[in-house]
């Protein structure tokens, strides 16, 4: 039998748990959406199509001769080339606190990254990691991927700090690049 006291206790517990339920709903909000797709591509377990939502922790995969473009909430444009596997590890865009974060892991394939309003945030951190290097992105448009037996990065605008096992390189002049690694033959 439920007493007034047990009902009151239950209401207090539910009231205390309510913020956690709300946090899950907020975290599930999409961080971007697919704006272009050519050939076979996936966002998480879904087949990619224009308008497909992209969430934090989604794995983006493309097949042969495929391309996929994602526009994030802040206007950052992320283009993934063929045979790629990329995870959106973290995405935060909060203009109210001038905070922006984006962390992407690229296991394979080429990608192009053009920052949007994340660049304007006072507290910002944008990183791209690969098995061979970590890139710190600063208001940038850059490309990275395989070319002629190498895997490299090319700066189009802004700055990128590239940290590899072999050392650190700062790309700060347009159309300059660096090798990240050379494929073994």
N, C-alpha and C positions, 0 to 999 in steps of 0.2 A: 504494500500500500504506500502510495506516495504521500508524503507529508509536505506541509508548507515549507519546512526547512530543507528537505531533499530537492524540491523543485527550485528553490532559491539557490541552492548549491549548484545544481545543474545549469541554471541560467548564468551564474558567475563563471563557470568553466567555459561555457559556449561563448560568452562575451570575451574572455581572455584568448580564446582560440580564433576569434573572428579576424584579427589582423593578419594572421598567418594564412588563412584561406584567401584573403584579399590579395596578399603579396603574390600568391601563386597565379592569380588571374592577371595581375599587372605584369609579371614576368613573361607570361605567355603572349603578350602583345607582339605582333610582328615588328621586326627591326628594319625591314625593307621588303621589296618585291621584285620579281623578275620583270625586266622591261624589254628584253630581247632574248630570243632563243633560236638556235639553228641546230637541227638534228637532235640526236639523243642526249638528253641531260636530265638530271634528277636533283631535287632539293629534298634532303632527308629521304624518306621512302616514296615521295610523290614524283610523278613525271612532271618535269618543268614545262610551264606554258606562261605566256605573258600574263602577268597579274598574280602568279603563284606567290603566296606570302613566304618570306624568309624569316626564320626565327633564330635567336641565339642558340648555339650548339648544333645547328643544322650542318650536315655534310653536303657539299655541292660536288656533284660528279658529272663529268662530260665524257662522251664516247668519241670515236673517231670522227674527225672533221666537224666537230661540234663547237659551238660558242654559246656562252650564256652571259647576259649582263644583268646586274642587280643594282638597283638604286636604293640606297639606304635613306632612312627618315631625314637625315641632315643634308641629303643631296650628294653624298659620297657615291661615286660610280665605281663598280667593281666588275671587271670583265674577265671571264675565265675561258681559256682556250681548250683545245681538244685534249682528250685523255687526261683530264685533270681531276684531282681530289683535294678539296679545300674545306676546312671547317671554320665556321664563324664562332670562335671560342668565346668572345666577349664583345658586347656592343652597349655603350652607354652614351646617350645624348641628352643632356639636361641644360638647356639654355638658362634656366632660372638660377642655377649655381655656376654657370659657365664651365661645366665639366663635360668632357668628351673622352671616351675610351673605345678603342677597337683593337681586338687581338684576333689574328687570323693565322691558322696553321695550313701550310701548303705542302702536301705530301708529294705531288707530282703535277706536271703541266705548267703552262704559261699563264700569267695573269697580268692585268693592267689595273692600276689603282689610282684613282683621282679623288683626293679628299674634297669634301664639301664644307659645310659649316663647322665640322670638327676642328678644322684649321683655325677658326676664330675663337675657340674656347680658351680661357685663361689656363685652366687645368686640363691638359690634354696629353694623351699617350696613345699612339697608334703604332702597333708592331705587326710584322709579318714574320713568321718563323718557317723555316724549311729544315729538312734533315741536315743541311750543310751550312746554314747561315741564319742569323737573326737580323732583321732590318727594322730600324727605328725611323718612322716616317714623320716628316715635318712639312706640312702644307704642300703636298707633293702630287705630282703626276709622274708615275714611273711604270716601267714594264719589267718583268722578270720571267725567265723561262729558258728552254733549251734552244741553242743555236749552234750549228756546225760542231757537234760533239762536246760542246761546253754548256754550262748552265750559268747564266749571268743576269745582271741587273743593269738597266739603262734608265738614267734620269732624264725626264722630259721637262720638269719644272720643280722648283723647291729644293729640298735637301733630303737625303737618305743616308743614314749611318748603317754600314754593312759590317757585321761582326761574324767572322768565320774562324775556324780553327787555325788558319794561317795568318790571321791578323785582322786589323780593323781598317776600313776605308770609308771616307766621307765623300759622297757624291754631292757636289754643290754647284755644278755648272751644267746647264742644259746640254743634252746629247753626249754626256760622258757616261761611261759604264765601267763595270768591273766583272771579272770572272768570279763566280762563286765556287765552282768546281769544274773539273774536266772529267768526262765519262771515260772509264777504262775501256780499252778496246780488246 
